[in-house]
Every structure is written in structure tokens, then in C-alpha cells.
Amino acid sequence: MHKEHFISDSRAIVSDMLMQMEALRIKIINDIYSIDIIQSYINKLVDFEGILNKIHHRQRQLKCAPIIDCENCVTLIQDLQKDMIEDIKDTSFKTFRKNYYNAKLAAILKKVSEFDSILN
């Protein structure tokens, strides 16, 4: 794979993921707490993690300096997933931590926005 192909392919993927993350951010703001709702967020985060891992793998195949830092963003996603899983496991958990989730998602969105800028 050539660098130009990687950038072109990744540009569309990252742009789409950015829109999906923004939609998730709005969903978190508007949703009412339930375990099923939080599980749906976790599932979406797993999707984002998979996308970034694929981009990272393809980027490594280029055998050049990294273009975007997928690993750091994957770590941020995994941290948010872990927090959400802990909230589901905590049977005394009654508060939907919208602001907390959104603050963590904002950091992820910032990174993905940086990727979008780099690729465009």
C-alpha cells in the first residue's frame, strides 16, 4: 500500500467516525440512564476501537513514520469503555454520568479531529 492510498482511504473512514462520535456525544447528552443504553455506548466504542486498530495496522504496513497516533486514541477509548463497564457492574450505580462520559468523549473527539485535519 502506498502512503497516498492510505491517506485517501483513512480520510473517509476518519471523517465518518468523527460524525458518528459527534452523534454519540449528542446521544449521551439526551439519553436517559439504563444499563442497555450504556451497553450500546460500549458497543459503539468497541466499533471505534476496531476502526482505529485497522488504521494503525495499515499505517504500520507503510514502513514510514506514523501519520496519525491511533494508539493514544485507542487508549482513551478503552479508558472510557472501562469506566462504563464499571458503572454497569456497580449495582448501586444510580447516576447517569453524562458530563463525565462527555468529557472523556470530548478528549477522544479532539484526537479524531486532529486525525481528520492531518489527513485533509
C-alpha positions as a LaTeX table, in Angstrom:
\begin{tabular}{lrrr}
\hline
Residue & $x$ (\AA) & $y$ (\AA) & $z$ (\AA) \\
\hline
Met1 & 0.00 & 0.00 & 0.00 \\
His2 & 1.21 & 3.47 & $-0.83$ \\
Lys3 & 1.07 & 6.40 & 1.53 \\
Glu4 & $-1.31$ & 8.30 & $-0.77$ \\
His5 & $-3.77$ & 5.40 & $-0.82$ \\
Phe6 & $-3.58$ & 5.09 & 2.96 \\
Ile7 & $-4.30$ & 8.80 & 3.41 \\
Ser8 & $-7.16$ & 8.75 & 0.93 \\
Asp9 & $-8.79$ & 5.66 & 2.44 \\
Ser10 & $-8.24$ & 6.81 & 6.02 \\
Arg11 & $-9.59$ & 10.29 & 5.31 \\
Ala12 & $-13.06$ & 8.94 & 4.53 \\
Ile13 & $-13.01$ & 6.49 & 7.43 \\
Val14 & $-11.89$ & 9.08 & 9.98 \\
Ser15 & $-14.38$ & 11.66 & 8.69 \\
Asp16 & $-17.22$ & 9.16 & 9.07 \\
Met17 & $-16.03$ & 8.11 & 12.52 \\
Leu18 & $-15.90$ & 11.76 & 13.58 \\
Met19 & $-19.55$ & 12.22 & 12.58 \\
Gln20 & $-20.53$ & 9.04 & 14.43 \\
Met21 & $-18.67$ & 10.19 & 17.55 \\
Glu22 & $-20.42$ & 13.54 & 17.46 \\
Ala23 & $-23.75$ & 11.71 & 17.15 \\
Leu24 & $-22.79$ & 9.57 & 20.16 \\
Arg25 & $-21.92$ & 12.71 & 22.13 \\
Ile26 & $-25.36$ & 14.17 & 21.42 \\
Lys27 & $-26.99$ & 10.83 & 22.27 \\
Ile28 & $-25.23$ & 10.76 & 25.64 \\
Ile29 & $-26.49$ & 14.28 & 26.37 \\
Asn30 & $-30.09$ & 13.39 & 25.50 \\
Asp31 & $-30.45$ & 9.80 & 26.72 \\
Ile32 & $-31.98$ & 8.65 & 29.96 \\
Tyr33 & $-29.94$ & 6.22 & 32.05 \\
Ser34 & $-30.30$ & 2.49 & 31.63 \\
Ile35 & $-27.86$ & $-0.37$ & 31.53 \\
Asp36 & $-28.93$ & $-1.11$ & 27.95 \\
Ile37 & $-28.16$ & 2.46 & 26.93 \\
Ile38 & $-24.68$ & 2.34 & 28.45 \\
Gln39 & $-24.10$ & $-1.05$ & 26.81 \\
Ser40 & $-24.99$ & 0.49 & 23.45 \\
Tyr41 & $-22.33$ & 3.17 & 24.08 \\
Ile42 & $-19.78$ & 0.50 & 24.91 \\
Asn43 & $-20.64$ & $-1.35$ & 21.70 \\
Lys44 & $-20.14$ & 1.84 & 19.68 \\
Leu45 & $-16.80$ & 2.47 & 21.39 \\
Val46 & $-15.73$ & $-1.09$ & 20.53 \\
Asp47 & $-16.54$ & $-0.28$ & 16.89 \\
Phe48 & $-14.41$ & 2.89 & 17.05 \\
Glu49 & $-11.56$ & 0.97 & 18.65 \\
Gly50 & $-11.68$ & $-1.63$ & 15.87 \\
Ile51 & $-11.62$ & 1.04 & 13.19 \\
Leu52 & $-8.60$ & 2.73 & 14.74 \\
Asn53 & $-6.79$ & $-0.59$ & 15.19 \\
Lys54 & $-7.29$ & $-1.34$ & 11.47 \\
Ile55 & $-5.97$ & 2.10 & 10.53 \\
His56 & $-2.99$ & 1.59 & 12.86 \\
His57 & $-2.23$ & $-1.80$ & 11.30 \\
Arg58 & $-2.45$ & $-0.41$ & 7.78 \\
Gln59 & $-0.28$ & 2.53 & 8.78 \\
Arg60 & 2.42 & 0.19 & 10.12 \\
Gln61 & 2.47 & $-1.60$ & 6.77 \\
Leu62 & 3.64 & 1.65 & 5.13 \\
Lys63 & 7.01 & 1.32 & 6.90 \\
Cys64 & 7.33 & 5.05 & 7.40 \\
Ala65 & 6.89 & 7.44 & 10.30 \\
Pro66 & 3.36 & 7.29 & 11.75 \\
Ile67 & 0.97 & 9.75 & 10.18 \\
Ile68 & $-1.62$ & 9.64 & 12.97 \\
Asp69 & $-1.32$ & 8.42 & 16.57 \\
Cys70 & $-4.01$ & 5.74 & 16.75 \\
Glu71 & $-2.58$ & 4.05 & 19.84 \\
Asn72 & $-3.15$ & 7.03 & 22.13 \\
Cys73 & $-6.71$ & 7.42 & 20.91 \\
Val74 & $-7.41$ & 3.70 & 21.37 \\
Thr75 & $-6.17$ & 4.02 & 24.96 \\
Leu76 & $-8.60$ & 6.91 & 25.57 \\
Ile77 & $-11.45$ & 4.83 & 24.12 \\
Gln78 & $-10.51$ & 1.83 & 26.26 \\
Asp79 & $-10.46$ & 4.02 & 29.39 \\
Leu80 & $-13.98$ & 5.27 & 28.68 \\
Gln81 & $-15.16$ & 1.72 & 27.95 \\
Lys82 & $-13.67$ & 0.54 & 31.24 \\
Asp83 & $-15.48$ & 3.29 & 33.15 \\
Met84 & $-18.78$ & 2.43 & 31.50 \\
Ile85 & $-18.33$ & $-1.28$ & 32.22 \\
Glu86 & $-17.61$ & $-0.48$ & 35.87 \\
Asp87 & $-20.78$ & 1.62 & 36.01 \\
Ile88 & $-22.81$ & $-1.30$ & 34.67 \\
Lys89 & $-21.24$ & $-3.72$ & 37.16 \\
Asp90 & $-21.89$ & $-1.41$ & 40.12 \\
Thr91 & $-25.39$ & $-2.43$ & 41.19 \\
Ser92 & $-25.65$ & 0.62 & 43.43 \\
Phe93 & $-24.92$ & 2.88 & 40.44 \\
Lys94 & $-27.90$ & 5.19 & 40.04 \\
Thr95 & $-26.48$ & 8.32 & 38.46 \\
Phe96 & $-26.02$ & 8.62 & 34.74 \\
Arg97 & $-22.65$ & 10.34 & 34.45 \\
Lys98 & $-23.42$ & 12.28 & 31.27 \\
Asn99 & $-20.93$ & 15.06 & 31.97 \\
Tyr100 & $-18.19$ & 12.60 & 32.88 \\
Tyr101 & $-18.77$ & 10.47 & 29.77 \\
Asn102 & $-18.95$ & 13.55 & 27.57 \\
Ala103 & $-15.73$ & 14.99 & 28.98 \\
Lys104 & $-13.91$ & 11.76 & 28.17 \\
Leu105 & $-15.57$ & 11.55 & 24.74 \\
Ala106 & $-14.57$ & 15.19 & 24.08 \\
Ala107 & $-10.90$ & 14.22 & 24.50 \\
Ile108 & $-11.39$ & 11.38 & 22.02 \\
Leu109 & $-13.23$ & 13.67 & 19.60 \\
Lys110 & $-10.36$ & 16.15 & 19.82 \\
Lys111 & $-7.86$ & 13.45 & 18.85 \\
Val112 & $-10.01$ & 12.20 & 15.96 \\
Ser113 & $-10.49$ & 15.81 & 14.80 \\
Glu114 & $-6.71$ & 16.15 & 14.77 \\
Phe115 & $-6.50$ & 12.99 & 12.64 \\
Asp116 & $-9.09$ & 14.47 & 10.28 \\
Ser117 & $-7.03$ & 17.68 & 9.96 \\
Ile118 & $-3.81$ & 15.74 & 9.36 \\
Leu119 & $-5.39$ & 13.60 & 6.66 \\
Asn120 & $-7.04$ & 16.54 & 4.85 \\
\hline
\end{tabular}
